[in-house]
Amino acid sequence: MNLRLSSAELSDIQTRALQEGIPYQTLISSVVHKFVTGRLVERDTGDQLERGA
């Protein structure tokens, strides 16, 4: 699978993964998994809401 990201997006993902202590590819995989299973949460003014809620 190929995924095109801007340099800035990749850098932000790598930074977040470093903060979480995991490889950035694992972070991307986790985000995709959460999205397809409906467990990805969106931030709305500091509150976290379930997708589709």
C-alpha distance matrix in Angstrom:
0.0 3.8 6.6 10.1 13.0 16.5 18.2 20.3 17.7 15.9 19.5 20.5 17.6 18.5 22.1 21.7 19.9 22.7 25.2 23.8 23.7 20.1 17.1 15.2 11.8 14.0 15.4 12.3 11.4 15.1 15.3 12.6 14.6 17.8 16.9 16.1 19.2 21.4 22.3 21.0 24.3 25.2 27.9 31.0 33.7 33.2 33.0 30.0 29.6 27.6 25.3 27.3 30.5
3.8 0.0 3.8 6.7 9.8 13.2 14.9 17.3 15.0 13.4 17.0 18.3 16.0 16.9 20.5 20.5 19.2 21.8 24.4 23.5 23.6 20.2 17.1 14.6 11.9 14.7 15.5 12.2 12.5 16.1 15.7 13.5 16.2 19.0 17.8 17.7 21.0 22.6 23.4 21.5 24.4 24.8 27.2 30.1 32.7 32.3 32.5 29.8 29.7 28.0 25.6 27.7 30.9
6.6 3.8 0.0 3.8 6.4 10.1 12.1 14.1 11.6 10.5 14.2 15.2 13.0 14.6 17.9 17.8 17.0 19.9 22.1 21.4 22.0 18.9 16.0 13.0 10.9 13.8 13.6 10.1 11.4 14.6 13.4 11.7 14.9 17.1 15.7 16.3 19.6 20.8 21.3 19.0 21.6 21.7 23.9 26.7 29.1 28.8 29.2 26.7 26.7 25.4 23.0 25.2 28.3
10.1 6.7 3.8 0.0 3.8 6.9 9.4 11.6 9.7 9.3 12.9 14.1 12.9 14.5 17.5 18.0 17.8 20.3 22.5 22.4 23.2 20.5 17.7 14.3 13.1 16.2 15.5 12.2 14.3 17.1 15.4 14.2 17.8 19.4 17.7 18.8 22.2 22.8 23.3 20.6 22.6 22.1 23.9 26.4 28.5 28.6 29.4 27.2 27.4 26.5 24.1 26.3 29.3
13.0 9.8 6.4 3.8 0.0 3.8 6.4 8.0 6.0 6.1 9.6 10.6 10.0 11.9 14.4 15.0 15.4 17.8 19.7 20.1 21.1 18.9 16.4 12.7 12.6 15.6 14.1 11.3 14.2 16.4 14.4 14.2 17.9 18.9 17.4 19.2 22.4 22.5 22.5 19.4 21.0 20.1 21.4 23.9 25.7 25.7 26.9 25.0 25.6 25.2 23.0 25.5 28.2
16.5 13.2 10.1 6.9 3.8 0.0 3.8 5.3 5.2 6.3 8.5 9.9 10.7 12.3 14.2 15.4 16.5 18.3 20.1 21.1 22.2 20.5 18.2 14.5 15.2 18.2 16.4 14.1 17.4 19.2 17.1 17.4 21.1 21.7 20.3 22.4 25.4 25.2 25.0 21.6 22.6 21.3 22.0 24.2 25.5 25.7 27.3 26.0 26.9 26.9 24.9 27.4 29.9
18.2 14.9 12.1 9.4 6.4 3.8 0.0 3.8 5.5 5.2 6.1 8.6 9.9 10.5 12.2 14.2 15.2 16.3 18.4 19.9 20.6 19.3 16.9 13.6 14.9 18.0 16.4 14.8 18.3 20.1 18.4 19.2 22.6 23.3 22.4 24.7 27.5 27.4 26.7 23.4 24.2 23.0 23.3 25.7 26.7 26.5 28.4 27.2 28.6 28.8 27.2 29.9 32.2
20.3 17.3 14.1 11.6 8.0 5.3 3.8 0.0 3.8 5.5 5.1 6.2 8.6 9.8 10.5 12.3 14.2 15.3 16.6 18.4 19.7 18.9 17.1 13.8 15.7 18.3 16.0 14.8 18.5 19.6 17.6 18.9 22.4 22.4 21.6 24.3 26.8 26.3 25.3 21.8 22.1 20.5 20.4 22.7 23.3 23.1 25.3 24.4 26.0 26.7 25.3 28.1 30.1
17.7 15.0 11.6 9.7 6.0 5.2 5.5 3.8 0.0 3.8 5.4 5.1 6.1 8.5 9.8 10.5 12.2 14.1 15.4 16.5 18.1 16.8 15.1 11.5 13.0 15.3 12.9 11.3 15.0 16.1 13.8 15.2 18.6 18.7 17.8 20.5 23.0 22.6 21.7 18.2 18.8 17.5 17.9 20.4 21.6 21.3 23.0 21.7 23.1 23.4 21.9 24.8 26.9
15.9 13.4 10.5 9.3 6.1 6.3 5.2 5.5 3.8 0.0 3.8 5.4 5.1 6.1 8.5 9.8 10.4 12.1 14.2 15.2 16.0 14.4 12.2 8.7 10.2 13.1 11.3 10.0 13.6 15.1 13.7 15.0 18.2 18.9 18.5 20.9 23.3 23.4 22.4 19.2 20.3 19.7 20.3 23.2 24.4 23.7 25.2 23.6 25.1 25.1 23.8 26.9 29.0
19.5 17.0 14.2 12.9 9.6 8.5 6.1 5.1 5.4 3.8 0.0 3.8 5.4 5.1 6.1 8.6 9.8 10.5 12.4 14.2 15.0 14.3 12.6 9.6 12.2 14.7 12.7 12.4 16.1 17.1 15.9 17.8 20.7 21.0 21.0 23.7 25.8 25.7 24.3 21.0 21.6 20.8 20.7 23.5 24.2 23.2 25.2 24.0 26.0 26.5 25.6 28.8 30.5
20.5 18.3 15.2 14.1 10.6 9.9 8.6 6.2 5.1 5.4 3.8 0.0 3.8 5.5 5.1 6.2 8.6 9.8 10.6 12.4 14.1 13.7 12.8 9.8 12.6 14.2 11.4 11.5 15.3 15.5 13.9 16.2 19.1 18.7 18.8 21.9 23.6 23.2 21.5 18.1 18.3 17.3 17.0 19.9 20.5 19.4 21.4 20.3 22.4 23.2 22.5 25.8 27.3
17.6 16.0 13.0 12.9 10.0 10.7 9.9 8.6 6.1 5.1 5.4 3.8 0.0 3.8 5.4 5.1 6.1 8.5 9.8 10.5 12.0 10.8 9.7 6.4 9.0 10.4 7.7 7.8 11.5 11.9 10.7 13.1 15.7 15.8 16.1 19.0 20.7 20.7 19.0 15.9 16.7 16.5 16.9 20.2 21.3 20.0 21.4 19.7 21.5 21.7 21.0 24.4 26.0
18.5 16.9 14.6 14.5 11.9 12.3 10.5 9.8 8.5 6.1 5.1 5.5 3.8 0.0 3.8 5.5 5.1 6.1 8.6 9.8 10.2 9.2 7.8 5.2 8.7 10.4 8.7 9.6 12.9 13.6 13.3 15.6 17.9 18.3 19.1 21.7 23.3 23.7 21.8 19.0 19.9 19.9 20.2 23.5 24.4 22.7 24.3 22.7 24.7 24.8 24.4 27.9 29.5
22.1 20.5 17.9 17.5 14.4 14.2 12.2 10.5 9.8 8.5 6.1 5.1 5.4 3.8 0.0 3.8 5.5 5.1 6.3 8.7 9.8 10.2 10.1 8.3 12.0 12.9 10.7 12.2 15.6 15.4 14.9 17.8 19.9 19.6 20.6 23.6 24.8 24.7 22.5 19.6 19.8 19.5 19.1 22.2 22.6 20.7 22.7 21.5 24.0 24.7 24.7 28.3 29.4
21.7 20.5 17.8 18.0 15.0 15.4 14.2 12.3 10.5 9.8 8.6 6.2 5.1 5.5 3.8 0.0 3.8 5.4 5.0 6.3 8.6 8.9 9.7 7.9 11.3 11.3 8.4 10.4 13.5 12.6 12.0 15.3 17.1 16.4 17.7 20.8 21.6 21.4 18.9 16.2 16.3 16.4 16.1 19.4 20.1 18.0 19.5 18.1 20.6 21.2 21.4 25.1 26.0
19.9 19.2 17.0 17.8 15.4 16.5 15.2 14.2 12.2 10.4 9.8 8.6 6.1 5.1 5.5 3.8 0.0 3.8 5.3 4.9 6.0 5.3 5.9 5.0 8.5 8.2 6.1 8.9 11.4 10.9 11.4 14.4 15.7 15.8 17.5 20.1 20.9 21.4 18.9 16.6 17.5 18.3 18.6 22.1 23.1 20.9 22.0 20.1 22.3 22.3 22.5 26.2 27.3
22.7 21.8 19.9 20.3 17.8 18.3 16.3 15.3 14.1 12.1 10.5 9.8 8.5 6.1 5.1 5.4 3.8 0.0 3.8 5.4 4.9 6.2 7.2 7.5 11.2 11.1 9.7 12.5 14.9 14.4 15.2 18.2 19.4 19.4 21.2 23.9 24.5 25.0 22.3 20.1 20.7 21.3 21.1 24.5 25.0 22.6 24.1 22.6 25.1 25.5 25.9 29.6 30.6
25.2 24.4 22.1 22.5 19.7 20.1 18.4 16.6 15.4 14.2 12.4 10.6 9.8 8.6 6.3 5.0 5.3 3.8 0.0 3.8 5.5 7.9 10.1 10.2 13.8 13.0 10.9 14.0 16.3 14.9 15.4 18.8 19.8 19.1 21.1 24.0 24.3 24.3 21.3 19.1 19.0 19.6 18.9 22.2 22.4 19.7 21.2 20.0 22.9 23.6 24.5 28.3 28.8
23.8 23.5 21.4 22.4 20.1 21.1 19.9 18.4 16.5 15.2 14.2 12.4 10.5 9.8 8.7 6.3 4.9 5.4 3.8 0.0 3.8 5.6 8.7 9.4 12.3 10.5 8.7 12.2 13.9 12.1 13.1 16.6 17.0 16.3 18.8 21.5 21.4 21.7 18.6 16.9 17.3 18.5 18.4 21.9 22.7 19.8 20.6 18.9 21.5 21.7 22.7 26.5 27.0
23.7 23.6 22.0 23.2 21.1 22.2 20.6 19.7 18.1 16.0 15.0 14.1 12.0 10.2 9.8 8.6 6.0 4.9 5.5 3.8 0.0 3.8 7.0 9.1 11.9 10.3 9.8 13.4 14.6 13.5 15.2 18.2 18.5 18.5 21.1 23.4 23.4 24.2 21.3 19.8 20.6 22.0 22.1 25.7 26.4 23.6 24.4 22.6 25.0 25.0 25.9 29.7 30.3
20.1 20.2 18.9 20.5 18.9 20.5 19.3 18.9 16.8 14.4 14.3 13.7 10.8 9.2 10.2 8.9 5.3 6.2 7.9 5.6 3.8 0.0 3.8 6.3 8.4 6.6 6.9 10.4 11.2 10.7 12.8 15.4 15.6 16.3 18.8 20.7 21.0 22.2 19.6 18.3 19.7 21.4 22.0 25.8 27.0 24.4 25.0 22.7 24.7 24.1 24.6 28.3 29.4
17.1 17.1 16.0 17.7 16.4 18.2 16.9 17.1 15.1 12.2 12.6 12.8 9.7 7.8 10.1 9.7 5.9 7.2 10.1 8.7 7.0 3.8 0.0 3.8 5.5 5.3 6.6 9.0 10.1 10.8 12.8 14.7 15.5 16.8 18.8 20.5 21.4 22.8 20.8 19.2 21.0 22.4 23.4 27.1 28.5 26.3 26.9 24.5 26.3 25.6 25.5 29.0 30.6
15.2 14.6 13.0 14.3 12.7 14.5 13.6 13.8 11.5 8.7 9.6 9.8 6.4 5.2 8.3 7.9 5.0 7.5 10.2 9.4 9.1 6.3 3.8 0.0 3.8 5.3 5.0 6.3 8.6 9.8 10.7 12.5 14.2 15.4 16.7 18.7 20.1 21.2 19.4 17.3 19.1 20.0 21.0 24.6 26.2 24.3 25.1 22.8 24.4 23.8 23.3 26.8 28.5
11.8 11.9 10.9 13.1 12.6 15.2 14.9 15.7 13.0 10.2 12.2 12.6 9.0 8.7 12.0 11.3 8.5 11.2 13.8 12.3 11.9 8.4 5.5 3.8 0.0 3.8 5.4 5.1 6.2 8.6 10.0 10.7 12.2 14.3 15.5 16.7 18.4 20.0 18.8 17.1 19.5 20.8 22.4 26.0 28.0 26.4 26.7 24.0 25.1 23.9 23.0 26.3 28.4
14.0 14.7 13.8 16.2 15.6 18.2 18.0 18.3 15.3 13.1 14.7 14.2 10.4 10.4 12.9 11.3 8.2 11.1 13.0 10.5 10.3 6.6 5.3 5.3 3.8 0.0 3.8 5.5 5.0 6.1 8.7 9.9 10.4 12.2 14.2 15.4 16.3 18.2 16.5 15.3 17.8 19.7 21.4 25.1 27.2 25.2 25.2 22.3 23.3 22.0 21.6 25.0 26.8
15.4 15.5 13.6 15.5 14.1 16.4 16.4 16.0 12.9 11.3 12.7 11.4 7.7 8.7 10.7 8.4 6.1 9.7 10.9 8.7 9.8 6.9 6.6 5.0 5.4 3.8 0.0 3.8 5.4 5.0 6.3 8.7 9.8 10.6 12.4 14.5 15.4 16.5 14.5 12.7 14.7 16.3 17.8 21.5 23.4 21.5 21.7 18.9 20.2 19.2 18.9 22.4 24.1
12.3 12.2 10.1 12.2 11.3 14.1 14.8 14.8 11.3 10.0 12.4 11.5 7.8 9.6 12.2 10.4 8.9 12.5 14.0 12.2 13.4 10.4 9.0 6.3 5.1 5.5 3.8 0.0 3.8 5.4 5.2 6.3 8.6 10.0 10.7 12.5 14.4 15.5 14.3 12.2 14.7 15.9 17.8 21.4 23.7 22.3 22.4 19.5 20.3 19.1 18.0 21.3 23.4
11.4 12.5 11.4 14.3 14.2 17.4 18.3 18.5 15.0 13.6 16.1 15.3 11.5 12.9 15.6 13.5 11.4 14.9 16.3 13.9 14.6 11.2 10.1 8.6 6.2 5.0 5.4 3.8 0.0 3.8 5.5 5.2 6.1 8.6 9.9 10.7 12.2 14.2 13.3 12.2 15.3 17.2 19.6 23.2 25.8 24.3 23.8 20.6 20.9 19.1 18.1 21.1 23.4
15.1 16.1 14.6 17.1 16.4 19.2 20.1 19.6 16.1 15.1 17.1 15.5 11.9 13.6 15.4 12.6 10.9 14.4 14.9 12.1 13.5 10.7 10.8 9.8 8.6 6.1 5.0 5.4 3.8 0.0 3.8 5.5 5.0 6.1 8.6 10.1 10.6 12.1 10.5 9.5 12.5 14.8 17.2 20.8 23.4 21.6 20.8 17.5 18.0 16.2 15.8 19.1 20.9
15.3 15.7 13.4 15.4 14.4 17.1 18.4 17.6 13.8 13.7 15.9 13.9 10.7 13.3 14.9 12.0 11.4 15.2 15.4 13.1 15.2 12.8 12.8 10.7 10.0 8.7 6.3 5.2 5.5 3.8 0.0 3.8 5.4 5.2 6.2 8.8 10.0 10.5 9.2 7.1 9.9 11.7 14.2 17.7 20.5 19.1 18.5 15.3 15.6 14.0 13.1 16.4 18.4
12.6 13.5 11.7 14.2 14.2 17.4 19.2 18.9 15.2 15.0 17.8 16.2 13.1 15.6 17.8 15.3 14.4 18.2 18.8 16.6 18.2 15.4 14.7 12.5 10.7 9.9 8.7 6.3 5.2 5.5 3.8 0.0 3.8 5.5 5.1 6.3 8.6 9.9 9.9 8.5 11.9 13.7 16.7 19.9 23.0 22.0 21.1 17.8 17.4 15.2 13.6 16.4 18.9
14.6 16.2 14.9 17.8 17.9 21.1 22.6 22.4 18.6 18.2 20.7 19.1 15.7 17.9 19.9 17.1 15.7 19.4 19.8 17.0 18.5 15.6 15.5 14.2 12.2 10.4 9.8 8.6 6.1 5.0 5.4 3.8 0.0 3.8 5.4 5.4 6.2 8.5 8.3 8.4 12.1 14.7 17.9 21.1 24.3 22.9 21.6 18.0 17.4 14.7 13.6 16.3 18.6
17.8 19.0 17.1 19.4 18.9 21.7 23.3 22.4 18.7 18.9 21.0 18.7 15.8 18.3 19.6 16.4 15.8 19.4 19.1 16.3 18.5 16.3 16.8 15.4 14.3 12.2 10.6 10.0 8.6 6.1 5.2 5.5 3.8 0.0 3.8 5.6 5.2 6.0 4.8 4.8 8.5 11.4 14.6 17.8 20.9 19.6 18.0 14.3 13.6 11.1 10.4 13.4 15.3
16.9 17.8 15.7 17.7 17.4 20.3 22.4 21.6 17.8 18.5 21.0 18.8 16.1 19.1 20.6 17.7 17.5 21.2 21.1 18.8 21.1 18.8 18.8 16.7 15.5 14.2 12.4 10.7 9.9 8.6 6.2 5.1 5.4 3.8 0.0 3.8 5.5 5.2 6.0 4.9 8.5 10.5 14.1 16.9 20.3 19.6 18.1 14.6 13.4 10.7 8.8 11.4 14.0
16.1 17.7 16.3 18.8 19.2 22.4 24.7 24.3 20.5 20.9 23.7 21.9 19.0 21.7 23.6 20.8 20.1 23.9 24.0 21.5 23.4 20.7 20.5 18.7 16.7 15.4 14.5 12.5 10.7 10.1 8.8 6.3 5.4 5.6 3.8 0.0 3.8 5.5 7.7 8.2 11.8 14.0 17.7 20.2 23.8 23.2 21.4 17.8 16.2 13.0 10.9 12.6 15.5
19.2 21.0 19.6 22.2 22.4 25.4 27.5 26.8 23.0 23.3 25.8 23.6 20.7 23.3 24.8 21.6 20.9 24.5 24.3 21.4 23.4 21.0 21.4 20.1 18.4 16.3 15.4 14.4 12.2 10.6 10.0 8.6 6.2 5.2 5.5 3.8 0.0 3.8 5.6 7.8 11.2 14.1 17.6 20.2 23.7 22.8 20.5 16.8 15.0 11.6 10.4 12.2 14.4
21.4 22.6 20.8 22.8 22.5 25.2 27.4 26.3 22.6 23.4 25.7 23.2 20.7 23.7 24.7 21.4 21.4 25.0 24.3 21.7 24.2 22.2 22.8 21.2 20.0 18.2 16.5 15.5 14.2 12.1 10.5 9.9 8.5 6.0 5.2 5.5 3.8 0.0 3.8 5.8 8.4 11.1 14.7 16.9 20.5 19.8 17.4 13.8 11.6 8.1 6.6 8.5 10.6
22.3 23.4 21.3 23.3 22.5 25.0 26.7 25.3 21.7 22.4 24.3 21.5 19.0 21.8 22.5 18.9 18.9 22.3 21.3 18.6 21.3 19.6 20.8 19.4 18.8 16.5 14.5 14.3 13.3 10.5 9.2 9.9 8.3 4.8 6.0 7.7 5.6 3.8 0.0 3.8 6.2 9.7 12.9 15.6 18.9 17.5 15.2 11.4 10.0 6.9 7.2 10.1 11.2
21.0 21.5 19.0 20.6 19.4 21.6 23.4 21.8 18.2 19.2 21.0 18.1 15.9 19.0 19.6 16.2 16.6 20.1 19.1 16.9 19.8 18.3 19.2 17.3 17.1 15.3 12.7 12.2 12.2 9.5 7.1 8.5 8.4 4.8 4.9 8.2 7.8 5.8 3.8 0.0 3.8 6.8 10.0 13.0 16.3 15.2 13.4 9.8 9.0 6.9 6.4 10.0 11.5
24.3 24.4 21.6 22.6 21.0 22.6 24.2 22.1 18.8 20.3 21.6 18.3 16.7 19.9 19.8 16.3 17.5 20.7 19.0 17.3 20.6 19.7 21.0 19.1 19.5 17.8 14.7 14.7 15.3 12.5 9.9 11.9 12.1 8.5 8.5 11.8 11.2 8.4 6.2 3.8 0.0 3.8 6.7 9.6 12.8 11.6 9.7 6.1 5.7 5.0 5.7 9.4 9.9
25.2 24.8 21.7 22.1 20.1 21.3 23.0 20.5 17.5 19.7 20.8 17.3 16.5 19.9 19.5 16.4 18.3 21.3 19.6 18.5 22.0 21.4 22.4 20.0 20.8 19.7 16.3 15.9 17.2 14.8 11.7 13.7 14.7 11.4 10.5 14.0 14.1 11.1 9.7 6.8 3.8 0.0 3.8 6.4 9.8 9.5 8.3 5.7 5.6 6.7 6.5 9.7 10.2
27.9 27.2 23.9 23.9 21.4 22.0 23.3 20.4 17.9 20.3 20.7 17.0 16.9 20.2 19.1 16.1 18.6 21.1 18.9 18.4 22.1 22.0 23.4 21.0 22.4 21.4 17.8 17.8 19.6 17.2 14.2 16.7 17.9 14.6 14.1 17.7 17.6 14.7 12.9 10.0 6.7 3.8 0.0 3.8 6.4 5.9 5.6 4.7 6.5 9.1 9.9 12.6 12.2
31.0 30.1 26.7 26.4 23.9 24.2 25.7 22.7 20.4 23.2 23.5 19.9 20.2 23.5 22.2 19.4 22.1 24.5 22.2 21.9 25.7 25.8 27.1 24.6 26.0 25.1 21.5 21.4 23.2 20.8 17.7 19.9 21.1 17.8 16.9 20.2 20.2 16.9 15.6 13.0 9.6 6.4 3.8 0.0 3.8 5.4 5.1 6.2 7.2 10.4 11.1 12.8 11.9
33.7 32.7 29.1 28.5 25.7 25.5 26.7 23.3 21.6 24.4 24.2 20.5 21.3 24.4 22.6 20.1 23.1 25.0 22.4 22.7 26.4 27.0 28.5 26.2 28.0 27.2 23.4 23.7 25.8 23.4 20.5 23.0 24.3 20.9 20.3 23.8 23.7 20.5 18.9 16.3 12.8 9.8 6.4 3.8 0.0 3.8 5.6 8.4 10.2 13.8 14.8 16.5 15.3
33.2 32.3 28.8 28.6 25.7 25.7 26.5 23.1 21.3 23.7 23.2 19.4 20.0 22.7 20.7 18.0 20.9 22.6 19.7 19.8 23.6 24.4 26.3 24.3 26.4 25.2 21.5 22.3 24.3 21.6 19.1 22.0 22.9 19.6 19.6 23.2 22.8 19.8 17.5 15.2 11.6 9.5 5.9 5.4 3.8 0.0 3.8 6.6 9.6 13.1 14.9 17.2 15.8
33.0 32.5 29.2 29.4 26.9 27.3 28.4 25.3 23.0 25.2 25.2 21.4 21.4 24.3 22.7 19.5 22.0 24.1 21.2 20.6 24.4 25.0 26.9 25.1 26.7 25.2 21.7 22.4 23.8 20.8 18.5 21.1 21.6 18.0 18.1 21.4 20.5 17.4 15.2 13.4 9.7 8.3 5.6 5.1 5.6 3.8 0.0 3.8 6.4 10.1 12.3 14.5 12.6
30.0 29.8 26.7 27.2 25.0 26.0 27.2 24.4 21.7 23.6 24.0 20.3 19.7 22.7 21.5 18.1 20.1 22.6 20.0 18.9 22.6 22.7 24.5 22.8 24.0 22.3 18.9 19.5 20.6 17.5 15.3 17.8 18.0 14.3 14.6 17.8 16.8 13.8 11.4 9.8 6.1 5.7 4.7 6.2 8.4 6.6 3.8 0.0 3.8 6.8 9.3 12.0 10.5
29.6 29.7 26.7 27.4 25.6 26.9 28.6 26.0 23.1 25.1 26.0 22.4 21.5 24.7 24.0 20.6 22.3 25.1 22.9 21.5 25.0 24.7 26.3 24.4 25.1 23.3 20.2 20.3 20.9 18.0 15.6 17.4 17.4 13.6 13.4 16.2 15.0 11.6 10.0 9.0 5.7 5.6 6.5 7.2 10.2 9.6 6.4 3.8 0.0 3.8 6.3 8.5 6.8
27.6 28.0 25.4 26.5 25.2 26.9 28.8 26.7 23.4 25.1 26.5 23.2 21.7 24.8 24.7 21.2 22.3 25.5 23.6 21.7 25.0 24.1 25.6 23.8 23.9 22.0 19.2 19.1 19.1 16.2 14.0 15.2 14.7 11.1 10.7 13.0 11.6 8.1 6.9 6.9 5.0 6.7 9.1 10.4 13.8 13.1 10.1 6.8 3.8 0.0 3.8 6.2 5.4
25.3 25.6 23.0 24.1 23.0 24.9 27.2 25.3 21.9 23.8 25.6 22.5 21.0 24.4 24.7 21.4 22.5 25.9 24.5 22.7 25.9 24.6 25.5 23.3 23.0 21.6 18.9 18.0 18.1 15.8 13.1 13.6 13.6 10.4 8.8 10.9 10.4 6.6 7.2 6.4 5.7 6.5 9.9 11.1 14.8 14.9 12.3 9.3 6.3 3.8 0.0 3.8 5.5
27.3 27.7 25.2 26.3 25.5 27.4 29.9 28.1 24.8 26.9 28.8 25.8 24.4 27.9 28.3 25.1 26.2 29.6 28.3 26.5 29.7 28.3 29.0 26.8 26.3 25.0 22.4 21.3 21.1 19.1 16.4 16.4 16.3 13.4 11.4 12.6 12.2 8.5 10.1 10.0 9.4 9.7 12.6 12.8 16.5 17.2 14.5 12.0 8.5 6.2 3.8 0.0 3.8
30.5 30.9 28.3 29.3 28.2 29.9 32.2 30.1 26.9 29.0 30.5 27.3 26.0 29.5 29.4 26.0 27.3 30.6 28.8 27.0 30.3 29.4 30.6 28.5 28.4 26.8 24.1 23.4 23.4 20.9 18.4 18.9 18.6 15.3 14.0 15.5 14.4 10.6 11.2 11.5 9.9 10.2 12.2 11.9 15.3 15.8 12.6 10.5 6.8 5.4 5.5 3.8 0.0
